[in-house]
Amino acid sequence: MDRVKTYWGGEVEVSVEPHEMRMSHWVYAPRFADISGERILFDLTGKLWDLISVSETEDALDLRLRKYPGDRPEVTLQVQRKGRVLLVAGKPVDGADLERHLDTALI
């Protein structure tokens, strides 16, 4: 997995900071930066959320996340291009409280 990748023609950047949970168990926790607006939408660095993949469309990015140790279903976090709105389970969430919303989506 690339450690840093840009989307929407360089408007935003998704980076991962791998950290080892246990011997040879790595979590690639994502950080999302709005380069054009010079702000961080969310940062899960050092958390238990592992980025599985990112899918890009003209209107949104879908980030598939799995919580370590991976024994529960994955959660899709959507970032809408217009307004940089974050959606978990189709509901808008605040980036500062993202981890709680992701945990709630597992229930």
Secondary structure, DSSP 8 states (H G I E B T S, - for coil): --SEEEEGGGTEEEEEEEEEEETTEEEEEEEEEETTTTEEEEE-TTSSEEEEEEEE-SSEEEEEEEETT--S--EEEEEETGGG-EEETTEEE-GGGHHHHHHHHT-
